[in-house]
């Protein structure tokens, strides 16, 4: 019995040695046949020194190839970009939207008639003395060197914003400047225009604003000729006798040139035009195309998404996404959620208190100190306009006082129809990565796609031989156990 068991065990060991020998033979044959440079030389080496030499060569090549391949992958996953500046010749160009706002947000006569001015005066008769209200005492520190006049004006503006936020849009429009009075003359491309060609919205800082060529019907105005004769020409009357000295320290209009689908923010962008002058603005169109994620950080926002990140749709329903509108919307949402109040400068919901009306300083400070969020993503495609502003003295000393103090002329046109396109695109794409991988593998080891499949075949054969060896080993042991039991 014991002799039979020993015989079976001896056969098992013999089979194992035979399988191991077959495995090494297979690997040696494949090494001699492989397309990986250097590996066949290991198998053909006639002595140990040559074999060690070629092993070191192959090992060094493998290390260097691995290093370069790693560098290539790291470069790919940093998502690098390149910027191209292109110049395109165009026979025609879309005219931008032009928004104008009187620098004075309200007409004094309308405020008096409405009764709101009484509350405005009452509040500032209290704040106008040398003693500041208690909720602003945290500003009265030695390390703050603030000018009293500016602080008072700032406080007055904040009071106006808070009172204005309590009015309906209809009432806000009523107390502001009316375009029927402001617009003395309007032409575009030689054609007459009127207040009906402008879209109204209310801005917290400048009151009534009016936009020419806003995209309301997906139709925009197109120019096919450059020059001041073919642009927008406006003659405006600013009504300086209706100005409030505490809310406006200059007379004129605020002008913003922007894309037809973007909300205008005159408090952030634009330029001012003063009465008594003619101002010419030559435009140059610039299209910006940004790389989409993961190479870029832009965003494409559709209609439903725009409703969530653009609170200004309630004021101008046809506007699209912009980073500025998103930033102000997120700021307002932050105040409402975390402070229980709102900033009177931006759209808000009902039953929420403006932070200027909060009396408890512990509740007011988080609202007062809240900052605009950063990291708002720009649109992947955007059109901007470079401005070349030239002001000319339109009135002389012989002109009537009304011309000097109230009238101004504004011309906006394209200086040329050619435009610039700035394109940001991936500079290292998947085809570049594959080319680098192939180049590094070929340089250091002479590896090709064929050699990779040869390696896959070798792995398959090794696994097959090892599995067959294991099966035979288990079969011999099973047979030995059965024989021992019998």
C-alpha positions as CSV (number, residue, x, y, z in Angstrom):
1,X,0.0,0.0,0.0
2,X,2.7,2.5,1.1
3,X,4.7,1.5,-2.0
4,X,1.9,2.4,-4.3
5,X,1.4,5.8,-2.5
6,X,5.1,6.6,-2.8
7,X,4.9,5.6,-6.5
8,X,2.0,7.9,-7.1
9,X,3.7,10.8,-5.3
10,X,6.8,10.2,-7.4
11,X,4.8,10.3,-10.6
12,X,3.2,13.6,-9.3
13,X,6.5,15.2,-8.8
14,X,7.7,14.0,-12.2
15,X,4.6,15.4,-13.9
16,X,5.2,18.8,-12.1
17,X,8.8,18.9,-13.3
18,X,7.7,18.1,-16.8
19,X,5.1,20.8,-16.7
20,X,7.6,23.3,-15.4
21,X,10.0,22.4,-18.1
22,X,7.3,22.8,-20.7
23,X,6.5,26.2,-19.3
24,X,10.1,27.4,-19.6
25,X,10.4,25.9,-23.0
26,X,7.3,27.8,-24.1
27,X,8.5,31.1,-22.8
28,X,11.9,30.6,-24.4
29,X,10.3,29.9,-27.8
30,X,8.1,33.0,-27.5
31,X,11.1,35.1,-26.5
32,X,12.9,34.0,-29.6
33,X,9.9,34.8,-31.8
34,X,8.7,38.1,-30.2
35,X,9.0,41.4,-32.0
36,X,10.1,43.2,-28.8
37,X,13.7,44.2,-29.6
38,X,16.4,42.8,-27.3
39,X,14.2,40.0,-25.8
40,X,15.2,37.4,-28.5
41,X,18.9,38.2,-27.8
42,X,18.4,37.0,-24.2
43,X,17.2,33.6,-25.4
44,X,20.0,33.4,-28.0
45,X,22.8,34.4,-25.7
46,X,25.6,31.8,-25.7
47,X,26.9,32.6,-22.3
48,X,25.7,34.1,-19.0
49,X,27.5,37.5,-19.5
50,X,25.7,38.2,-22.8
51,X,22.4,37.1,-21.2
52,X,22.9,39.5,-18.3
53,X,23.9,42.3,-20.6
54,X,20.7,41.9,-22.7
55,X,18.6,41.6,-19.6
56,X,20.0,44.9,-18.4
57,X,19.4,46.5,-21.8
58,X,15.7,45.3,-21.9
59,X,15.2,46.3,-18.3
60,X,16.6,49.8,-18.8
61,X,14.5,50.3,-22.0
62,X,11.4,49.2,-20.1
63,X,12.1,51.7,-17.3
64,X,12.7,54.6,-19.7
65,X,9.6,53.7,-21.7
66,X,7.5,53.5,-18.5
67,X,8.7,56.9,-17.5
68,X,7.9,58.5,-20.8
69,X,4.5,56.8,-21.0
70,X,3.7,58.1,-17.5
71,X,4.7,61.6,-18.5
72,X,2.5,61.3,-21.6
73,X,-0.5,60.2,-19.5
74,X,0.1,63.0,-17.0
75,X,0.2,65.5,-19.8
76,X,-3.0,64.2,-21.2
77,X,-4.9,64.4,-17.9
78,X,-3.9,68.0,-17.3
79,X,-6.1,68.8,-20.3
80,X,-3.9,71.4,-21.8
81,X,-5.3,74.0,-24.2
82,X,-4.1,76.2,-27.0
83,X,-5.4,79.6,-28.1
84,X,-5.8,80.6,-31.7
85,X,-6.6,84.1,-32.9
86,X,-8.4,84.2,-36.3
87,X,-9.5,87.1,-38.5
88,X,-12.6,86.6,-40.6
89,X,-13.8,88.7,-43.5
90,X,-17.5,89.2,-43.3
91,X,-19.9,90.9,-45.7
92,X,-22.2,91.7,-42.9
93,X,-22.2,91.7,-39.1
94,X,-24.9,91.6,-36.4
95,X,-25.4,94.9,-34.6
96,X,-25.1,94.5,-30.8
97,X,-27.6,95.6,-28.2
98,X,-27.2,99.1,-26.8
99,X,-28.5,99.9,-23.3
100,X,-28.8,103.5,-22.1
101,X,-29.6,104.7,-18.5
102,X,-29.8,108.1,-17.1
103,X,-27.2,108.7,-14.5
104,X,-29.9,110.0,-12.3
105,X,-32.1,107.1,-11.1
106,X,-35.2,109.1,-10.3
107,X,-37.1,112.4,-11.1
108,X,-37.3,114.5,-8.0
109,X,-40.7,115.8,-9.0
110,X,-42.2,112.4,-9.3
111,X,-40.9,111.4,-5.9
112,X,-42.5,114.4,-4.3
113,X,-45.8,113.8,-6.0
114,X,-45.7,110.1,-4.9
115,X,-45.0,110.8,-1.3
116,X,-41.9,108.6,-1.2
117,X,-39.5,111.5,-0.9
118,X,-41.0,112.3,2.5
119,X,-39.8,109.0,3.9
120,X,-36.5,109.4,2.1
121,X,-36.0,112.9,3.6
122,X,-37.2,111.7,7.0
123,X,-34.7,108.9,7.2
124,X,-31.8,111.1,6.1
125,X,-32.7,113.9,8.4
126,X,-31.9,111.4,11.1
127,X,-28.8,110.0,9.5
128,X,-27.5,113.4,8.2
129,X,-26.3,114.6,11.6
130,X,-23.0,113.9,13.1
131,X,-24.3,111.0,15.2
132,X,-24.4,107.8,13.2
133,X,-27.1,105.2,13.9
134,X,-26.1,102.5,16.3
135,X,-26.1,99.7,13.8
136,X,-23.2,101.4,11.9
137,X,-21.1,101.8,15.1
138,X,-18.9,98.8,14.1
139,X,-17.5,101.0,11.4
140,X,-16.3,103.7,13.9
141,X,-12.9,102.3,14.5
142,X,-9.6,104.1,14.6
143,X,-8.2,101.9,11.9
144,X,-10.8,103.0,9.4
145,X,-10.1,106.3,7.7
146,X,-13.4,107.0,6.0
147,X,-14.5,110.3,4.5
148,X,-17.7,111.5,6.2
149,X,-19.2,113.0,3.0
150,X,-18.8,109.8,1.0
151,X,-20.2,107.7,3.9
152,X,-23.2,109.9,4.1
153,X,-23.8,109.7,0.3
154,X,-23.4,105.9,0.5
155,X,-25.9,105.7,3.3
156,X,-28.4,107.8,1.2
157,X,-28.0,105.6,-1.8
158,X,-28.6,102.5,0.4
159,X,-31.7,104.1,1.8
160,X,-33.0,104.8,-1.7
161,X,-32.3,101.2,-2.8
162,X,-34.3,99.9,0.2
163,X,-37.2,102.3,-0.4
164,X,-37.2,101.6,-4.1
165,X,-37.3,97.8,-3.4
166,X,-40.6,98.3,-1.7
167,X,-42.2,99.8,-4.8
168,X,-43.8,97.9,-7.7
169,X,-42.0,97.8,-11.0
170,X,-44.8,100.0,-12.4
171,X,-44.2,102.6,-9.7
172,X,-40.4,102.4,-10.2
173,X,-40.8,103.1,-13.9
174,X,-43.1,106.0,-13.1
175,X,-40.6,107.8,-10.8
176,X,-37.7,107.3,-13.2
177,X,-36.8,109.1,-16.4
178,X,-39.0,108.4,-19.4
179,X,-37.6,107.6,-22.8
180,X,-40.3,109.6,-24.6
181,X,-38.8,112.7,-22.9
182,X,-35.1,111.7,-23.1
183,X,-35.0,110.5,-26.8
184,X,-35.0,113.6,-29.1
185,X,-33.7,111.8,-32.2
186,X,-32.9,108.2,-33.2
187,X,-31.6,106.7,-36.4
188,X,-30.2,103.3,-37.3
189,X,-28.5,102.6,-40.6
190,X,-30.2,105.6,-42.0
191,X,-33.7,104.6,-40.8
192,X,-35.7,106.4,-38.1
193,X,-36.3,104.7,-34.8
194,X,-38.4,105.5,-31.8
195,X,-39.0,104.5,-28.1
196,X,-40.9,101.5,-29.4
197,X,-37.6,100.0,-30.6
198,X,-36.3,100.0,-27.1
199,X,-36.9,97.5,-24.3
200,X,-37.3,98.8,-20.8
201,X,-36.0,97.3,-17.5
202,X,-35.3,98.7,-14.1
203,X,-31.8,98.9,-12.6
204,X,-31.2,99.3,-8.9
205,X,-28.5,102.0,-9.4
206,X,-29.7,103.9,-12.5
207,X,-33.4,103.4,-12.4
208,X,-35.0,103.1,-15.9
209,X,-32.8,101.7,-18.6
210,X,-33.7,101.1,-22.2
211,X,-32.1,98.6,-24.6
212,X,-32.0,98.9,-28.3
213,X,-31.9,95.7,-30.4
214,X,-32.6,93.3,-27.6
215,X,-33.2,89.8,-28.9
216,X,-36.9,89.4,-28.3
217,X,-38.0,87.5,-31.5
218,X,-34.7,85.8,-32.4
219,X,-34.2,88.4,-35.1
220,X,-31.3,90.9,-34.8
221,X,-30.4,93.9,-36.9
222,X,-27.6,93.3,-39.4
223,X,-25.2,95.9,-40.9
224,X,-23.4,95.5,-44.2
225,X,-21.5,98.8,-44.2
226,X,-19.1,100.3,-41.7
227,X,-18.9,103.9,-40.6
228,X,-20.9,106.3,-38.5
229,X,-23.6,106.9,-41.2
230,X,-24.7,103.3,-40.8
231,X,-24.8,102.7,-37.1
232,X,-27.0,103.9,-34.3
233,X,-27.3,107.7,-33.7
234,X,-29.0,109.1,-30.6
235,X,-29.7,112.6,-29.5
236,X,-30.7,112.6,-25.8
237,X,-32.1,115.0,-23.3
238,X,-31.0,114.2,-19.7
239,X,-33.5,116.4,-17.7
240,X,-30.8,117.7,-15.3
241,X,-33.4,119.9,-13.5
242,X,-34.9,116.6,-12.3
243,X,-31.7,115.4,-10.7
244,X,-31.1,114.4,-7.1
245,X,-27.8,115.7,-6.0
246,X,-27.4,113.0,-3.3
247,X,-28.0,110.1,-5.8
248,X,-26.0,111.4,-8.8
249,X,-22.8,113.4,-8.7
250,X,-22.7,113.8,-12.5
251,X,-25.1,114.4,-15.4
252,X,-25.4,112.3,-18.5
253,X,-26.2,108.7,-19.5
254,X,-24.6,105.4,-18.9
255,X,-24.1,103.3,-22.1
256,X,-23.5,99.6,-22.3
257,X,-22.8,97.8,-25.6
258,X,-23.4,94.1,-25.2
259,X,-24.6,90.9,-26.8
260,X,-28.3,90.8,-27.6
261,X,-28.9,87.8,-25.3
262,X,-27.1,89.2,-22.2
263,X,-28.5,91.2,-19.3
264,X,-26.9,94.6,-19.1
265,X,-25.4,95.6,-15.8
266,X,-24.6,99.3,-16.0
267,X,-23.2,99.4,-12.5
268,X,-20.5,96.9,-13.5
269,X,-19.7,97.8,-17.1
270,X,-20.1,100.5,-19.7
271,X,-19.1,104.2,-20.0
272,X,-20.7,107.5,-19.3
273,X,-21.6,110.3,-21.8
274,X,-22.0,113.8,-20.6
275,X,-24.2,116.5,-21.9
276,X,-22.9,119.2,-24.2
277,X,-20.8,116.7,-26.1
278,X,-20.9,114.4,-29.1
279,X,-19.5,111.0,-28.4
280,X,-18.6,108.5,-31.2
281,X,-18.0,104.8,-30.4
282,X,-16.4,102.7,-33.1
283,X,-16.9,99.0,-32.5
284,X,-14.9,95.9,-33.3
285,X,-16.5,92.5,-32.9
286,X,-14.7,89.7,-31.1
287,X,-16.1,86.1,-30.9
288,X,-14.8,84.0,-28.1
289,X,-15.0,80.2,-28.3
290,X,-13.9,78.4,-25.2
291,X,-12.9,74.8,-24.8
292,X,-15.6,72.6,-23.3
293,X,-14.9,70.5,-20.2
294,X,-12.7,68.8,-19.2
295,X,-10.2,71.0,-21.1
296,X,-12.1,74.2,-20.3
297,X,-14.2,75.6,-17.6
298,X,-17.1,77.0,-19.6
299,X,-20.7,76.0,-19.4
300,X,-23.6,75.6,-21.9
301,X,-26.8,76.5,-20.2
302,X,-30.2,75.6,-21.7
303,X,-33.6,77.2,-20.9
304,X,-34.5,75.3,-17.8
305,X,-31.0,75.6,-16.3
306,X,-31.0,79.3,-17.1
307,X,-34.2,79.8,-15.1
308,X,-32.4,78.3,-12.0
309,X,-29.3,80.5,-12.2
310,X,-30.7,83.7,-13.7
311,X,-33.0,85.7,-11.4
312,X,-33.2,88.6,-14.0
313,X,-35.4,86.6,-16.3
314,X,-38.3,88.1,-14.4
315,X,-37.2,91.5,-15.6
316,X,-36.1,90.7,-19.1
317,X,-37.6,87.3,-20.1
318,X,-35.5,86.9,-23.3
319,X,-32.0,87.1,-21.8
320,X,-29.7,84.2,-21.7
321,X,-27.0,82.9,-19.3
322,X,-24.1,85.1,-18.3
323,X,-21.5,84.7,-15.6
324,X,-22.4,88.1,-14.1
325,X,-26.1,87.3,-13.9
326,X,-25.3,83.9,-12.3
327,X,-23.0,85.5,-9.7
328,X,-25.6,88.0,-8.6
329,X,-28.3,85.3,-8.5
330,X,-26.2,83.0,-6.4
331,X,-25.4,85.9,-4.0
332,X,-29.1,86.7,-3.6
333,X,-30.0,83.0,-3.0
334,X,-27.2,82.8,-0.4
335,X,-28.6,85.7,1.5
336,X,-32.1,84.3,1.4
337,X,-31.1,80.9,2.6
338,X,-28.5,81.7,5.2
339,X,-29.5,85.2,6.4
340,X,-33.3,85.3,5.9
341,X,-33.0,88.7,4.1
342,X,-32.3,89.9,0.6
343,X,-30.2,92.5,-1.1
344,X,-32.5,95.3,-2.4
345,X,-30.2,95.7,-5.5
346,X,-31.3,92.4,-7.1
347,X,-34.5,90.5,-7.7
348,X,-36.0,88.9,-4.7
349,X,-39.1,87.0,-3.5
350,X,-42.0,88.0,-1.3
351,X,-42.1,88.0,2.5
352,X,-38.4,88.6,2.9
353,X,-36.8,91.6,4.7
354,X,-34.2,93.8,3.1
355,X,-31.0,93.7,5.2
356,X,-31.0,97.5,5.4
357,X,-34.2,97.2,7.5
358,X,-32.8,94.7,9.9
359,X,-32.5,96.3,13.3
360,X,-30.6,93.6,15.2
361,X,-26.9,94.0,14.4
362,X,-26.2,90.3,15.1
363,X,-28.7,89.5,12.3
364,X,-27.6,92.4,10.0
365,X,-23.9,91.7,10.0
366,X,-24.0,88.4,8.1
367,X,-26.1,90.1,5.4
368,X,-23.9,93.2,5.3
369,X,-20.7,91.2,5.1
370,X,-21.8,88.7,2.6
371,X,-19.6,88.7,-0.5
372,X,-20.2,87.9,-4.2
373,X,-19.4,84.2,-4.9
374,X,-16.5,83.5,-7.3
375,X,-15.9,80.8,-9.8
376,X,-18.9,81.5,-12.0
377,X,-18.4,79.8,-15.3
378,X,-18.4,81.7,-18.6
379,X,-20.4,80.6,-21.6
380,X,-18.6,78.4,-24.1
381,X,-19.4,80.8,-26.9
382,X,-19.5,84.5,-26.3
383,X,-19.5,87.7,-28.4
384,X,-17.9,90.8,-27.1
385,X,-17.2,94.3,-28.6
386,X,-14.1,96.4,-28.3
387,X,-14.9,100.1,-28.0
388,X,-12.9,103.0,-29.4
389,X,-14.5,106.1,-27.8
390,X,-14.0,109.6,-29.1
391,X,-15.6,112.6,-27.5
392,X,-16.0,115.9,-29.3
393,X,-17.2,119.2,-28.0
394,X,-20.6,119.6,-29.5
395,X,-21.6,122.9,-27.9
396,X,-19.7,126.2,-27.7
397,X,-20.1,129.2,-25.5
398,X,-22.7,130.5,-27.9
399,X,-25.0,127.5,-27.5
400,X,-28.0,127.8,-25.3
401,X,-27.7,126.7,-21.7
402,X,-30.2,123.9,-22.3
403,X,-27.7,122.4,-24.9
404,X,-24.8,122.6,-22.6
405,X,-26.5,121.1,-19.6
406,X,-29.0,118.6,-21.0
407,X,-28.4,117.6,-24.6
408,X,-25.9,115.1,-25.9
409,X,-25.3,113.0,-29.1
410,X,-24.2,109.4,-29.2
411,X,-23.0,107.5,-32.3
412,X,-22.3,103.8,-32.2
413,X,-21.1,102.0,-35.3
414,X,-18.6,99.4,-36.7
415,X,-15.3,100.7,-37.8
416,X,-14.9,97.6,-40.0
417,X,-17.0,94.5,-40.8
418,X,-14.1,92.1,-40.3
419,X,-14.0,90.5,-36.9
420,X,-11.7,88.5,-34.6
421,X,-12.3,85.0,-33.4
422,X,-10.4,83.8,-30.3
423,X,-10.7,80.0,-30.1
424,X,-9.5,77.9,-27.2
425,X,-9.2,74.2,-28.0
426,X,-7.5,71.1,-26.6
427,X,-3.8,71.0,-27.5
428,X,-3.2,67.4,-26.5
429,X,-6.0,65.0,-27.5
430,X,-6.4,61.2,-27.5
431,X,-4.7,60.8,-30.9
432,X,-1.7,62.8,-29.7
433,X,-1.5,60.5,-26.7
434,X,-1.6,57.4,-28.8
435,X,1.0,58.7,-31.1
436,X,3.3,59.5,-28.2
437,X,2.7,56.0,-26.6
438,X,3.6,54.4,-29.9
439,X,6.7,56.5,-30.4
440,X,8.0,55.9,-26.9
441,X,7.4,52.1,-27.1
442,X,9.1,52.0,-30.5
443,X,12.0,54.1,-29.4
444,X,13.0,52.2,-26.3
445,X,11.9,48.6,-27.0
446,X,10.8,48.5,-30.6
447,X,7.4,47.5,-29.5
448,X,4.5,47.7,-32.0
449,X,0.9,46.7,-31.9
450,X,1.8,43.3,-33.3
451,X,4.2,42.8,-30.4
452,X,1.5,43.7,-27.9
453,X,-0.7,41.0,-29.3
454,X,2.2,38.6,-29.1
455,X,2.5,39.4,-25.4
456,X,-1.2,38.8,-24.9
457,X,-0.8,35.4,-26.6
458,X,2.2,34.5,-24.4
459,X,0.2,35.4,-21.3
460,X,-2.7,33.2,-22.5
461,X,-0.3,30.3,-23.2
462,X,1.4,30.6,-19.8
463,X,-2.0,30.6,-18.0
464,X,-3.1,27.6,-20.1
465,X,0.1,25.6,-19.2
466,X,-0.2,26.5,-15.5
467,X,-3.9,25.6,-15.4
468,X,-3.2,22.3,-17.2
469,X,-0.4,21.6,-14.7
470,X,-2.7,22.3,-11.8
471,X,-5.4,20.0,-13.2
472,X,-3.0,17.1,-13.7
473,X,-1.6,17.6,-10.2
474,X,-5.1,17.4,-8.7
475,X,-6.0,14.4,-10.8
476,X,-2.9,12.5,-9.7
477,X,-3.6,13.3,-6.0
478,X,-7.2,12.3,-6.4
479,X,-6.2,9.0,-8.0
480,X,-3.5,8.4,-5.3
481,X,-6.1,8.9,-2.5
482,X,-8.6,6.5,-4.2
483,X,-5.9,3.9,-4.6
484,X,-4.8,4.3,-1.0
485,X,-8.4,3.8,0.3
486,X,-8.8,0.7,-1.8
